Amino acid sequence: MRKVTAGLFHSVDGVVQDPFKFQFDSFDDELGAGLTKMINTVDTVVLGRVSYQEWAGYWPNAQQDDDFAAFINPVEKFVASRTLTEPLEWENSHLIEGDVEQFVTDLKAREGGEIAVCGSISLVRQLLFAGILDELTLMTHPVVAGSGRRLFEDGDPLHRLVLENQYATSKGNVVSTYSLRKD
């Protein structure tokens, strides 16, 4: 069974939306090395529509010597959307047909490497609360963003997480990896 993972940049006050607004001065080599280690195990990416459209407009034109561009452009990508239609413009991108939770569950049963949910706050939430997401990594930057969408909201169902790994980087980022407690 393949593992479904998600990694989100995160402010101390819980903001995950538009991390480029707050991470620029704290992104360091250790964080970059951790991300490279994560993407080296991934061979399939799942994206929501908003993240897909933002990334499809940027990454195909990014410098190919960028490690993330070299990863994200050719990797197989599946997109959850009710409004986009095939063919999708970005290389190796396909729309998810039918129910996204069932699709990702079926994808987990196939042979291959890890499946990463990239960006896509709503999709990360949906798969986490459905019990399909196996691992959540929060890369917390030492900043209070003040405003923006948070991963967790008032009224979310109770879910216990297990801390699997945690480390701090030289610029004060804290990388915490959690699994969903299954009891």
VMD Tcl script that builds the backbone (N, CA, C; Angstrom):
set m [mol new atoms 549]
animate dup $m
set s [atomselect $m all]
$s set {name element resname resid chain x y z} {
  {N N MET 1 A 0.851 -1.190 0.000}
  {CA C MET 1 A 0.000 0.000 0.000}
  {C C MET 1 A 0.888 1.241 0.000}
  {N N ARG 2 A 0.600 2.146 -0.913}
  {CA C ARG 2 A 1.349 3.400 -0.999}
  {C C ARG 2 A 0.920 4.354 0.104}
  {N N LYS 3 A 1.798 5.278 0.424}
  {CA C LYS 3 A 1.518 6.265 1.466}
  {C C LYS 3 A 1.105 7.578 0.810}
  {N N VAL 4 A 0.071 8.228 1.388}
  {CA C VAL 4 A -0.362 9.553 0.945}
  {C C VAL 4 A 0.135 10.567 1.960}
  {N N THR 5 A 0.904 11.543 1.476}
  {CA C THR 5 A 1.509 12.539 2.351}
  {C C THR 5 A 1.106 13.947 1.911}
  {N N ALA 6 A 1.236 14.882 2.821}
  {CA C ALA 6 A 1.051 16.296 2.502}
  {C C ALA 6 A 2.047 17.077 3.343}
  {N N GLY 7 A 2.603 18.115 2.755}
  {CA C GLY 7 A 3.501 19.001 3.470}
  {C C GLY 7 A 3.089 20.431 3.205}
  {N N LEU 8 A 2.914 21.191 4.258}
  {CA C LEU 8 A 2.479 22.576 4.109}
  {C C LEU 8 A 3.382 23.509 4.896}
  {N N PHE 9 A 3.718 24.639 4.272}
  {CA C PHE 9 A 4.390 25.710 5.000}
  {C C PHE 9 A 3.351 26.352 5.904}
  {N N HIS 10 A 3.773 26.771 7.087}
  {CA C HIS 10 A 2.849 27.082 8.165}
  {C C HIS 10 A 3.447 28.219 8.983}
  {N N SER 11 A 2.652 29.182 9.367}
  {CA C SER 11 A 3.133 30.226 10.271}
  {C C SER 11 A 2.823 29.806 11.709}
  {N N VAL 12 A 3.436 30.465 12.674}
  {CA C VAL 12 A 3.188 30.138 14.079}
  {C C VAL 12 A 1.711 30.289 14.430}
  {N N ASP 13 A 1.017 31.247 13.787}
  {CA C ASP 13 A -0.402 31.423 14.070}
  {C C ASP 13 A -1.291 30.570 13.163}
  {N N GLY 14 A -0.709 29.596 12.474}
  {CA C GLY 14 A -1.491 28.592 11.768}
  {C C GLY 14 A -1.839 28.881 10.326}
  {N N VAL 15 A -1.355 29.960 9.739}
  {CA C VAL 15 A -1.686 30.297 8.352}
  {C C VAL 15 A -0.897 29.399 7.408}
  {N N VAL 16 A -1.594 28.819 6.422}
  {CA C VAL 16 A -0.961 27.998 5.392}
  {C C VAL 16 A -1.142 28.596 3.992}
  {N N GLN 17 A -1.998 29.575 3.877}
  {CA C GLN 17 A -2.269 30.205 2.585}
  {C C GLN 17 A -1.136 31.156 2.192}
  {N N ASP 18 A -0.749 31.116 0.926}
  {CA C ASP 18 A 0.247 32.037 0.358}
  {C C ASP 18 A 1.519 32.138 1.202}
  {N N PRO 19 A 2.199 31.012 1.420}
  {CA C PRO 19 A 3.393 31.053 2.278}
  {C C PRO 19 A 4.512 31.928 1.725}
  {N N PHE 20 A 4.490 32.210 0.424}
  {CA C PHE 20 A 5.516 33.082 -0.151}
  {C C PHE 20 A 5.501 34.462 0.495}
  {N N LYS 21 A 4.383 34.829 1.123}
  {CA C LYS 21 A 4.291 36.129 1.782}
  {C C LYS 21 A 5.050 36.176 3.103}
  {N N PHE 22 A 5.317 34.991 3.699}
  {CA C PHE 22 A 5.955 35.019 5.023}
  {C C PHE 22 A 7.189 34.136 5.164}
  {N N GLN 23 A 7.520 33.323 4.194}
  {CA C GLN 23 A 8.630 32.389 4.384}
  {C C GLN 23 A 9.950 32.858 3.772}
  {N N PHE 24 A 9.925 33.924 3.002}
  {CA C PHE 24 A 11.093 34.333 2.217}
  {C C PHE 24 A 12.364 34.530 3.033}
  {N N ASP 25 A 12.267 35.037 4.249}
  {CA C ASP 25 A 13.483 35.316 5.017}
  {C C ASP 25 A 13.849 34.204 5.997}
  {N N SER 26 A 13.057 33.133 6.037}
  {CA C SER 26 A 13.387 32.043 6.951}
  {C C SER 26 A 13.600 30.711 6.241}
  {N N PHE 27 A 13.422 30.691 4.937}
  {CA C PHE 27 A 13.690 29.458 4.192}
  {C C PHE 27 A 15.198 29.254 4.168}
  {N N ASP 28 A 15.662 28.111 4.648}
  {CA C ASP 28 A 17.100 27.889 4.756}
  {C C ASP 28 A 17.505 26.579 4.083}
  {N N ASP 29 A 18.808 26.316 4.057}
  {CA C ASP 29 A 19.326 25.128 3.389}
  {C C ASP 29 A 18.799 23.841 4.006}
  {N N GLU 30 A 18.632 23.805 5.337}
  {CA C GLU 30 A 18.126 22.587 5.989}
  {C C GLU 30 A 16.689 22.294 5.557}
  {N N LEU 31 A 15.881 23.347 5.444}
  {CA C LEU 31 A 14.506 23.160 4.993}
  {C C LEU 31 A 14.499 22.672 3.551}
  {N N GLY 32 A 15.347 23.265 2.726}
  {CA C GLY 32 A 15.471 22.825 1.337}
  {C C GLY 32 A 15.901 21.368 1.229}
  {N N ALA 33 A 16.855 20.958 2.060}
  {CA C ALA 33 A 17.319 19.566 2.055}
  {C C ALA 33 A 16.202 18.617 2.487}
  {N N GLY 34 A 15.412 19.032 3.480}
  {CA C GLY 34 A 14.286 18.210 3.924}
  {C C GLY 34 A 13.244 18.048 2.834}
  {N N LEU 35 A 12.965 19.119 2.100}
  {CA C LEU 35 A 12.011 19.043 0.992}
  {C C LEU 35 A 12.530 18.143 -0.118}
  {N N THR 36 A 13.819 18.247 -0.416}
  {CA C THR 36 A 14.415 17.382 -1.442}
  {C C THR 36 A 14.296 15.920 -1.041}
  {N N LYS 37 A 14.540 15.639 0.229}
  {CA C LYS 37 A 14.408 14.262 0.726}
  {C C LYS 37 A 12.969 13.772 0.563}
  {N N MET 38 A 12.000 14.649 0.857}
  {CA C MET 38 A 10.584 14.277 0.719}
  {C C MET 38 A 10.230 13.979 -0.734}
  {N N ILE 39 A 10.626 14.865 -1.652}
  {CA C ILE 39 A 10.194 14.673 -3.043}
  {C C ILE 39 A 10.896 13.495 -3.709}
  {N N ASN 40 A 12.019 13.062 -3.167}
  {CA C ASN 40 A 12.714 11.913 -3.744}
  {C C ASN 40 A 11.955 10.610 -3.568}
  {N N THR 41 A 10.955 10.578 -2.690}
  {CA C THR 41 A 10.171 9.355 -2.474}
  {C C THR 41 A 8.823 9.400 -3.204}
  {N N VAL 42 A 8.520 10.526 -3.859}
  {CA C VAL 42 A 7.207 10.754 -4.470}
  {C C VAL 42 A 7.262 10.510 -5.974}
  {N N ASP 43 A 6.265 9.774 -6.491}
  {CA C ASP 43 A 6.166 9.632 -7.940}
  {C C ASP 43 A 4.787 10.033 -8.482}
  {N N THR 44 A 3.902 10.482 -7.587}
  {CA C THR 44 A 2.567 10.906 -7.985}
  {C C THR 44 A 2.153 12.086 -7.110}
  {N N VAL 45 A 1.544 13.097 -7.739}
  {CA C VAL 45 A 1.092 14.292 -7.024}
  {C C VAL 45 A -0.406 14.460 -7.246}
  {N N VAL 46 A -1.104 14.850 -6.189}
  {CA C VAL 46 A -2.523 15.184 -6.270}
  {C C VAL 46 A -2.663 16.659 -5.911}
  {N N LEU 47 A -3.399 17.382 -6.732}
  {CA C LEU 47 A -3.590 18.821 -6.553}
  {C C LEU 47 A -5.064 19.168 -6.626}
  {N N GLY 48 A -5.458 20.217 -5.922}
  {CA C GLY 48 A -6.770 20.809 -6.117}
  {C C GLY 48 A -6.706 21.787 -7.279}
  {N N ARG 49 A -7.843 22.268 -7.713}
  {CA C ARG 49 A -7.919 23.153 -8.874}
  {C C ARG 49 A -7.129 24.445 -8.684}
  {N N VAL 50 A -7.291 25.102 -7.535}
  {CA C VAL 50 A -6.627 26.394 -7.322}
  {C C VAL 50 A -5.116 26.225 -7.371}
  {N N SER 51 A -4.582 25.262 -6.640}
  {CA C SER 51 A -3.135 25.032 -6.661}
  {C C SER 51 A -2.677 24.649 -8.056}
  {N N TYR 52 A -3.438 23.794 -8.733}
  {CA C TYR 52 A -3.071 23.405 -10.096}
  {C C TYR 52 A -2.959 24.637 -10.995}
  {N N GLN 53 A -3.958 25.496 -10.968}
  {CA C GLN 53 A -3.940 26.659 -11.857}
  {C C GLN 53 A -2.789 27.609 -11.519}
  {N N GLU 54 A -2.537 27.823 -10.231}
  {CA C GLU 54 A -1.419 28.687 -9.838}
  {C C GLU 54 A -0.091 28.081 -10.272}
  {N N TRP 55 A 0.095 26.805 -9.998}
  {CA C TRP 55 A 1.372 26.152 -10.283}
  {C C TRP 55 A 1.583 25.938 -11.779}
  {N N ALA 56 A 0.505 25.618 -12.510}
  {CA C ALA 56 A 0.621 25.418 -13.962}
  {C C ALA 56 A 1.009 26.713 -14.665}
  {N N GLY 57 A 0.691 27.845 -14.045}
  {CA C GLY 57 A 1.078 29.131 -14.599}
  {C C GLY 57 A 2.498 29.534 -14.259}
  {N N TYR 58 A 3.106 28.844 -13.289}
  {CA C TYR 58 A 4.444 29.227 -12.850}
  {C C TYR 58 A 5.509 28.175 -13.168}
  {N N TRP 59 A 5.333 26.937 -12.693}
  {CA C TRP 59 A 6.406 25.952 -12.714}
  {C C TRP 59 A 6.884 25.539 -14.104}
  {N N PRO 60 A 6.038 25.442 -15.122}
  {CA C PRO 60 A 6.569 25.073 -16.437}
  {C C PRO 60 A 7.584 26.084 -16.987}
  {N N ASN 61 A 7.516 27.326 -16.523}
  {CA C ASN 61 A 8.437 28.364 -16.990}
  {C C ASN 61 A 9.571 28.639 -16.007}
  {N N ALA 62 A 9.588 27.931 -14.894}
  {CA C ALA 62 A 10.643 28.131 -13.880}
  {C C ALA 62 A 11.960 27.548 -14.391}
  {N N GLN 63 A 13.045 28.014 -13.830}
  {CA C GLN 63 A 14.356 27.492 -14.211}
  {C C GLN 63 A 14.429 26.006 -13.889}
  {N N GLN 64 A 14.809 25.223 -14.855}
  {CA C GLN 64 A 14.828 23.775 -14.677}
  {C C GLN 64 A 15.949 23.298 -13.758}
  {N N ASP 65 A 16.896 24.187 -13.383}
  {CA C ASP 65 A 17.911 23.774 -12.422}
  {C C ASP 65 A 17.396 23.880 -10.990}
  {N N ASP 66 A 16.178 24.380 -10.825}
  {CA C ASP 66 A 15.503 24.401 -9.525}
  {C C ASP 66 A 15.049 22.967 -9.235}
  {N N ASP 67 A 15.417 22.439 -8.056}
  {CA C ASP 67 A 15.086 21.052 -7.721}
  {C C ASP 67 A 13.588 20.785 -7.783}
  {N N PHE 68 A 12.781 21.727 -7.292}
  {CA C PHE 68 A 11.338 21.491 -7.288}
  {C C PHE 68 A 10.776 21.527 -8.704}
  {N N ALA 69 A 11.245 22.435 -9.533}
  {CA C ALA 69 A 10.783 22.485 -10.933}
  {C C ALA 69 A 11.133 21.188 -11.645}
  {N N ALA 70 A 12.336 20.679 -11.413}
  {CA C ALA 70 A 12.762 19.433 -12.044}
  {C C ALA 70 A 11.908 18.255 -11.586}
  {N N PHE 71 A 11.363 18.346 -10.392}
  {CA C PHE 71 A 10.471 17.305 -9.869}
  {C C PHE 71 A 9.034 17.489 -10.360}
  {N N ILE 72 A 8.470 18.674 -10.159}
  {CA C ILE 72 A 7.030 18.872 -10.337}
  {C C ILE 72 A 6.596 18.871 -11.802}
  {N N ASN 73 A 7.426 19.323 -12.702}
  {CA C ASN 73 A 7.007 19.374 -14.099}
  {C C ASN 73 A 6.782 17.992 -14.711}
  {N N PRO 74 A 7.710 17.045 -14.606}
  {CA C PRO 74 A 7.464 15.749 -15.245}
  {C C PRO 74 A 6.652 14.745 -14.425}
  {N N VAL 75 A 6.503 14.961 -13.116}
  {CA C VAL 75 A 5.822 13.978 -12.274}
  {C C VAL 75 A 4.357 13.833 -12.706}
  {N N GLU 76 A 3.800 12.638 -12.503}
  {CA C GLU 76 A 2.385 12.401 -12.805}
  {C C GLU 76 A 1.540 13.188 -11.809}
  {N N LYS 77 A 0.603 13.985 -12.352}
  {CA C LYS 77 A -0.231 14.856 -11.524}
  {C C LYS 77 A -1.706 14.540 -11.777}
  {N N PHE 78 A -2.462 14.415 -10.699}
  {CA C PHE 78 A -3.910 14.235 -10.783}
  {C C PHE 78 A -4.566 15.437 -10.120}
  {N N VAL 79 A -5.581 15.984 -10.770}
  {CA C VAL 79 A -6.190 17.237 -10.344}
  {C C VAL 79 A -7.656 17.021 -9.987}
  {N N ALA 80 A -8.025 17.449 -8.773}
  {CA C ALA 80 A -9.416 17.397 -8.328}
  {C C ALA 80 A -10.076 18.717 -8.715}
  {N N SER 81 A -11.060 18.652 -9.599}
  {CA C SER 81 A -11.747 19.863 -10.043}
  {C C SER 81 A -13.121 19.503 -10.584}
  {N N ARG 82 A -14.073 20.386 -10.315}
  {CA C ARG 82 A -15.417 20.233 -10.892}
  {C C ARG 82 A -15.588 21.148 -12.099}
  {N N THR 83 A -14.600 22.023 -12.360}
  {CA C THR 83 A -14.766 23.012 -13.429}
  {C C THR 83 A -13.754 22.884 -14.565}
  {N N LEU 84 A -12.583 22.328 -14.315}
  {CA C LEU 84 A -11.599 22.172 -15.387}
  {C C LEU 84 A -12.004 21.031 -16.306}
  {N N THR 85 A -11.533 21.082 -17.547}
  {CA C THR 85 A -11.813 20.017 -18.505}
  {C C THR 85 A -10.508 19.559 -19.153}
  {N N GLU 86 A -10.520 18.311 -19.611}
  {CA C GLU 86 A -9.372 17.755 -20.337}
  {C C GLU 86 A -9.357 18.362 -21.737}
  {N N PRO 87 A -8.225 18.485 -22.368}
  {CA C PRO 87 A -6.916 18.152 -21.830}
  {C C PRO 87 A -6.372 19.289 -20.968}
  {N N LEU 88 A -5.659 18.921 -19.919}
  {CA C LEU 88 A -5.008 19.912 -19.077}
  {C C LEU 88 A -3.682 20.300 -19.722}
  {N N GLU 89 A -3.343 21.588 -19.600}
  {CA C GLU 89 A -2.183 22.106 -20.332}
  {C C GLU 89 A -0.835 21.686 -19.766}
  {N N TRP 90 A -0.750 21.461 -18.457}
  {CA C TRP 90 A 0.535 21.194 -17.830}
  {C C TRP 90 A 0.924 19.738 -18.049}
  {N N GLU 91 A 2.150 19.539 -18.430}
  {CA C GLU 91 A 2.718 18.225 -18.712}
  {C C GLU 91 A 2.317 17.178 -17.671}
  {N N ASN 92 A 1.866 16.024 -18.166}
  {CA C ASN 92 A 1.587 14.845 -17.342}
  {C C ASN 92 A 0.514 15.101 -16.284}
  {N N SER 93 A -0.491 15.948 -16.615}
  {CA C SER 93 A -1.586 16.274 -15.696}
  {C C SER 93 A -2.888 15.658 -16.198}
  {N N HIS 94 A -3.680 15.123 -15.261}
  {CA C HIS 94 A -4.927 14.447 -15.596}
  {C C HIS 94 A -5.996 14.823 -14.575}
  {N N LEU 95 A -7.224 14.967 -15.032}
  {CA C LEU 95 A -8.340 15.222 -14.106}
  {C C LEU 95 A -8.723 13.944 -13.389}
  {N N ILE 96 A -9.102 14.080 -12.134}
  {CA C ILE 96 A -9.635 12.953 -11.371}
  {C C ILE 96 A -11.086 12.767 -11.790}
  {N N GLU 97 A -11.404 11.571 -12.218}
  {CA C GLU 97 A -12.779 11.241 -12.588}
  {C C GLU 97 A -13.505 10.693 -11.359}
  {N N GLY 98 A -14.709 11.154 -11.104}
  {CA C GLY 98 A -15.510 10.637 -10.005}
  {C C GLY 98 A -15.104 11.180 -8.653}
  {N N ASP 99 A -15.387 10.408 -7.635}
  {CA C ASP 99 A -15.174 10.793 -6.243}
  {C C ASP 99 A -13.679 10.842 -5.909}
  {N N VAL 100 A -13.199 11.975 -5.419}
  {CA C VAL 100 A -11.770 12.145 -5.150}
  {C C VAL 100 A -11.276 11.221 -4.044}
  {N N GLU 101 A -12.066 11.002 -3.005}
  {CA C GLU 101 A -11.642 10.119 -1.917}
  {C C GLU 101 A -11.477 8.688 -2.421}
  {N N GLN 102 A -12.411 8.222 -3.234}
  {CA C GLN 102 A -12.300 6.874 -3.790}
  {C C GLN 102 A -11.124 6.778 -4.747}
  {N N PHE 103 A -10.917 7.822 -5.555}
  {CA C PHE 103 A -9.803 7.838 -6.497}
  {C C PHE 103 A -8.467 7.720 -5.756}
  {N N VAL 104 A -8.277 8.516 -4.714}
  {CA C VAL 104 A -7.012 8.484 -3.969}
  {C C VAL 104 A -6.859 7.149 -3.240}
  {N N THR 105 A -7.943 6.608 -2.718}
  {CA C THR 105 A -7.895 5.290 -2.078}
  {C C THR 105 A -7.459 4.236 -3.086}
  {N N ASP 106 A -8.011 4.287 -4.288}
  {CA C ASP 106 A -7.627 3.338 -5.340}
  {C C ASP 106 A -6.174 3.560 -5.764}
  {N N LEU 107 A -5.756 4.807 -5.823}
  {CA C LEU 107 A -4.381 5.141 -6.189}
  {C C LEU 107 A -3.398 4.565 -5.162}
  {N N LYS 108 A -3.783 4.595 -3.891}
  {CA C LYS 108 A -2.937 4.031 -2.835}
  {C C LYS 108 A -2.702 2.537 -3.042}
  {N N ALA 109 A -3.679 1.841 -3.613}
  {CA C ALA 109 A -3.586 0.391 -3.789}
  {C C ALA 109 A -2.710 0.000 -4.983}
  {N N ARG 110 A -2.394 0.944 -5.858}
  {CA C ARG 110 A -1.541 0.658 -7.015}
  {C C ARG 110 A -0.075 0.596 -6.593}
  {N N GLU 111 A 0.734 0.005 -7.448}
  {CA C GLU 111 A 2.175 -0.018 -7.236}
  {C C GLU 111 A 2.746 1.377 -7.445}
  {N N GLY 112 A 3.808 1.694 -6.714}
  {CA C GLY 112 A 4.487 2.962 -6.928}
  {C C GLY 112 A 5.031 3.542 -5.645}
  {N N GLY 113 A 5.568 4.760 -5.786}
  {CA C GLY 113 A 6.113 5.483 -4.656}
  {C C GLY 113 A 5.035 6.237 -3.911}
  {N N GLU 114 A 5.469 7.187 -3.098}
  {CA C GLU 114 A 4.511 7.962 -2.307}
  {C C GLU 114 A 3.678 8.881 -3.194}
  {N N ILE 115 A 2.513 9.203 -2.684}
  {CA C ILE 115 A 1.584 10.133 -3.321}
  {C C ILE 115 A 1.588 11.390 -2.465}
  {N N ALA 116 A 1.922 12.534 -3.068}
  {CA C ALA 116 A 1.973 13.779 -2.313}
  {C C ALA 116 A 0.819 14.681 -2.713}
  {N N VAL 117 A 0.098 15.169 -1.717}
  {CA C VAL 117 A -0.904 16.207 -1.938}
  {C C VAL 117 A -0.157 17.519 -1.775}
  {N N CYS 118 A -0.051 18.292 -2.848}
  {CA C CYS 118 A 0.758 19.512 -2.840}
  {C C CYS 118 A -0.139 20.738 -2.804}
  {N N GLY 119 A 0.194 21.680 -1.893}
  {CA C GLY 119 A -0.644 22.866 -1.745}
  {C C GLY 119 A -2.042 22.411 -1.336}
  {N N SER 120 A -3.048 22.926 -2.012}
  {CA C SER 120 A -4.403 22.367 -1.966}
  {C C SER 120 A -4.951 22.176 -0.555}
  {N N ILE 121 A -5.134 23.263 0.159}
  {CA C ILE 121 A -5.581 23.231 1.553}
  {C C ILE 121 A -6.876 22.441 1.712}
  {N N SER 122 A -7.864 22.698 0.873}
  {CA C SER 122 A -9.147 21.996 0.983}
  {C C SER 122 A -8.989 20.501 0.781}
  {N N LEU 123 A -8.159 20.114 -0.168}
  {CA C LEU 123 A -7.945 18.701 -0.444}
  {C C LEU 123 A -7.194 18.017 0.700}
  {N N VAL 124 A -6.201 18.691 1.269}
  {CA C VAL 124 A -5.489 18.138 2.426}
  {C C VAL 124 A -6.482 17.908 3.563}
  {N N ARG 125 A -7.319 18.886 3.832}
  {CA C ARG 125 A -8.328 18.758 4.893}
  {C C ARG 125 A -9.268 17.579 4.613}
  {N N GLN 126 A -9.760 17.498 3.390}
  {CA C GLN 126 A -10.705 16.442 3.028}
  {C C GLN 126 A -10.083 15.056 3.233}
  {N N LEU 127 A -8.874 14.865 2.747}
  {CA C LEU 127 A -8.234 13.554 2.852}
  {C C LEU 127 A -7.816 13.233 4.279}
  {N N LEU 128 A -7.425 14.251 5.049}
  {CA C LEU 128 A -7.094 14.038 6.457}
  {C C LEU 128 A -8.322 13.587 7.235}
  {N N PHE 129 A -9.416 14.333 7.101}
  {CA C PHE 129 A -10.618 14.017 7.869}
  {C C PHE 129 A -11.304 12.736 7.404}
  {N N ALA 130 A -11.024 12.308 6.166}
  {CA C ALA 130 A -11.564 11.035 5.664}
  {C C ALA 130 A -10.686 9.855 6.077}
  {N N GLY 131 A -9.534 10.137 6.706}
  {CA C GLY 131 A -8.638 9.066 7.140}
  {C C GLY 131 A -7.782 8.495 6.020}
  {N N ILE 132 A -7.685 9.186 4.890}
  {CA C ILE 132 A -6.922 8.709 3.732}
  {C C ILE 132 A -5.486 9.224 3.764}
  {N N LEU 133 A -5.278 10.409 4.312}
  {CA C LEU 133 A -3.939 10.985 4.415}
  {C C LEU 133 A -3.169 10.231 5.488}
  {N N ASP 134 A -1.998 9.725 5.137}
  {CA C ASP 134 A -1.202 8.942 6.075}
  {C C ASP 134 A -0.238 9.790 6.887}
  {N N GLU 135 A 0.244 10.887 6.284}
  {CA C GLU 135 A 1.271 11.678 6.946}
  {C C GLU 135 A 1.099 13.152 6.590}
  {N N LEU 136 A 1.191 14.005 7.592}
  {CA C LEU 136 A 1.089 15.448 7.424}
  {C C LEU 136 A 2.347 16.088 7.995}
  {N N THR 137 A 3.055 16.832 7.150}
  {CA C THR 137 A 4.239 17.552 7.604}
  {C C THR 137 A 3.933 19.037 7.591}
  {N N LEU 138 A 4.116 19.677 8.742}
  {CA C LEU 138 A 3.948 21.122 8.857}
  {C C LEU 138 A 5.325 21.733 9.040}
  {N N MET 139 A 5.679 22.639 8.128}
  {CA C MET 139 A 6.951 23.344 8.190}
  {C C MET 139 A 6.651 24.737 8.721}
  {N N THR 140 A 6.795 24.886 10.041}
  {CA C THR 140 A 6.392 26.103 10.726}
  {C C THR 140 A 7.517 27.130 10.711}
  {N N HIS 141 A 7.227 28.269 10.095}
  {CA C HIS 141 A 8.186 29.365 10.022}
  {C C HIS 141 A 8.013 30.264 11.257}
  {N N PRO 142 A 9.095 30.845 11.753}
  {CA C PRO 142 A 9.011 31.676 12.952}
  {C C PRO 142 A 8.455 33.067 12.627}
  {N N VAL 143 A 7.178 33.101 12.303}
  {CA C VAL 143 A 6.523 34.349 11.922}
  {C C VAL 143 A 5.035 34.251 12.271}
  {N N VAL 144 A 4.470 35.374 12.630}
  {CA C VAL 144 A 3.020 35.478 12.783}
  {C C VAL 144 A 2.517 36.137 11.504}
  {N N ALA 145 A 1.785 35.390 10.686}
  {CA C ALA 145 A 1.314 35.899 9.396}
  {C C ALA 145 A 0.185 36.912 9.571}
  {N N GLY 146 A -0.624 36.724 10.611}
  {CA C GLY 146 A -1.678 37.684 10.907}
  {C C GLY 146 A -2.991 37.421 10.209}
  {N N SER 147 A -2.942 37.061 8.936}
  {CA C SER 147 A -4.184 36.770 8.219}
  {C C SER 147 A -3.904 35.760 7.128}
  {N N GLY 148 A -4.951 35.113 6.706}
  {CA C GLY 148 A -4.847 34.083 5.684}
  {C C GLY 148 A -5.536 32.827 6.159}
  {N N ARG 149 A -5.739 31.928 5.234}
  {CA C ARG 149 A -6.448 30.692 5.557}
  {C C ARG 149 A -5.583 29.774 6.406}
  {N N ARG 150 A -6.228 29.195 7.379}
  {CA C ARG 150 A -5.555 28.252 8.269}
  {C C ARG 150 A -5.967 26.831 7.888}
  {N N LEU 151 A -5.134 25.875 8.224}
  {CA C LEU 151 A -5.441 24.479 7.903}
  {C C LEU 151 A -6.622 23.972 8.722}
  {N N PHE 152 A -6.667 24.352 9.980}
  {CA C PHE 152 A -7.736 23.873 10.854}
  {C C PHE 152 A -8.649 25.020 11.222}
  {N N GLU 153 A -9.943 24.703 11.321}
  {CA C GLU 153 A -10.969 25.720 11.557}
  {C C GLU 153 A -11.824 25.340 12.756}
  {N N ASP 154 A -12.483 26.332 13.345}
  {CA C ASP 154 A -13.445 26.050 14.413}
  {C C ASP 154 A -14.482 25.070 13.889}
  {N N GLY 155 A -14.813 24.095 14.709}
  {CA C GLY 155 A -15.831 23.126 14.331}
  {C C GLY 155 A -15.298 21.892 13.626}
  {N N ASP 156 A -13.980 21.835 13.355}
  {CA C ASP 156 A -13.425 20.630 12.742}
  {C C ASP 156 A -13.593 19.453 13.688}
  {N N PRO 157 A -13.751 18.241 13.136}
  {CA C PRO 157 A -13.874 17.064 13.992}
  {C C PRO 157 A -12.565 16.769 14.713}
  {N N LEU 158 A -12.686 16.161 15.873}
  {CA C LEU 158 A -11.522 15.775 16.658}
  {C C LEU 158 A -10.748 14.681 15.927}
  {N N HIS 159 A -9.467 14.880 15.755}
  {CA C HIS 159 A -8.574 13.877 15.186}
  {C C HIS 159 A -7.277 13.902 15.972}
  {N N ARG 160 A -6.896 12.775 16.506}
  {CA C ARG 160 A -5.634 12.674 17.230}
  {C C ARG 160 A -4.521 12.357 16.237}
  {N N LEU 161 A -3.395 13.045 16.404}
  {CA C LEU 161 A -2.243 12.829 15.550}
  {C C LEU 161 A -1.098 12.284 16.386}
  {N N VAL 162 A -0.183 11.586 15.722}
  {CA C VAL 162 A 1.003 11.042 16.381}
  {C C VAL 162 A 2.215 11.749 15.788}
  {N N LEU 163 A 3.036 12.359 16.639}
  {CA C LEU 163 A 4.253 13.008 16.182}
  {C C LEU 163 A 5.259 11.923 15.803}
  {N N GLU 164 A 5.623 11.869 14.527}
  {CA C GLU 164 A 6.559 10.858 14.031}
  {C C GLU 164 A 7.992 11.376 14.000}
  {N N ASN 165 A 8.153 12.672 13.718}
  {CA C ASN 165 A 9.488 13.251 13.608}
  {C C ASN 165 A 9.375 14.762 13.762}
  {N N GLN 166 A 10.420 15.367 14.337}
  {CA C GLN 166 A 10.437 16.826 14.468}
  {C C GLN 166 A 11.878 17.298 14.562}
  {N N TYR 167 A 12.165 18.404 13.868}
  {CA C TYR 167 A 13.485 19.014 13.983}
  {C C TYR 167 A 13.365 20.503 13.706}
  {N N ALA 168 A 14.351 21.244 14.204}
  {CA C ALA 168 A 14.412 22.687 13.977}
  {C C ALA 168 A 15.592 22.982 13.063}
  {N N THR 169 A 15.453 24.027 12.261}
  {CA C THR 169 A 16.527 24.432 11.366}
  {C C THR 169 A 17.246 25.650 11.949}
  {N N SER 170 A 18.351 26.024 11.339}
  {CA C SER 170 A 19.166 27.116 11.867}
  {C C SER 170 A 18.451 28.464 11.847}
  {N N LYS 171 A 17.458 28.645 10.981}
  {CA C LYS 171 A 16.710 29.904 10.953}
  {C C LYS 171 A 15.421 29.836 11.769}
  {N N GLY 172 A 15.273 28.778 12.558}
  {CA C GLY 172 A 14.142 28.694 13.471}
  {C C GLY 172 A 12.888 28.040 12.929}
  {N N ASN 173 A 12.950 27.426 11.763}
  {CA C ASN 173 A 11.807 26.661 11.258}
  {C C ASN 173 A 11.698 25.373 12.057}
  {N N VAL 174 A 10.480 24.951 12.328}
  {CA C VAL 174 A 10.263 23.678 13.001}
  {C C VAL 174 A 9.471 22.792 12.047}
  {N N VAL 175 A 10.064 21.652 11.705}
  {CA C VAL 175 A 9.439 20.706 10.786}
  {C C VAL 175 A 8.890 19.557 11.617}
  {N N SER 176 A 7.570 19.413 11.603}
  {CA C SER 176 A 6.895 18.388 12.402}
  {C C SER 176 A 6.110 17.477 11.477}
  {N N THR 177 A 6.368 16.177 11.580}
  {CA C THR 177 A 5.656 15.200 10.753}
  {C C THR 177 A 4.760 14.365 11.656}
  {N N TYR 178 A 3.498 14.300 11.279}
  {CA C TYR 178 A 2.475 13.600 12.049}
  {C C TYR 178 A 1.850 12.500 11.207}
  {N N SER 179 A 1.419 11.445 11.877}
  {CA C SER 179 A 0.555 10.451 11.245}
  {C C SER 179 A -0.794 10.543 11.955}
  {N N LEU 180 A -1.806 10.037 11.306}
  {CA C LEU 180 A -3.148 10.030 11.881}
  {C C LEU 180 A -3.265 8.828 12.808}
  {N N ARG 181 A -3.658 9.084 14.050}
  {CA C ARG 181 A -3.849 7.998 15.015}
  {C C ARG 181 A -5.061 7.198 14.596}
  {N N LYS 182 A -4.928 5.891 14.521}
  {CA C LYS 182 A -5.967 5.015 13.975}
  {C C LYS 182 A -6.744 4.277 15.060}
  {N N ASP 183 A -7.181 4.957 16.122}
  {CA C ASP 183 A -7.977 4.243 17.141}
  {C C ASP 183 A -9.255 4.962 17.464}
}
mol reanalyze $m
mol bondsrecalc $m
mol representation Tube
mol addrep $m
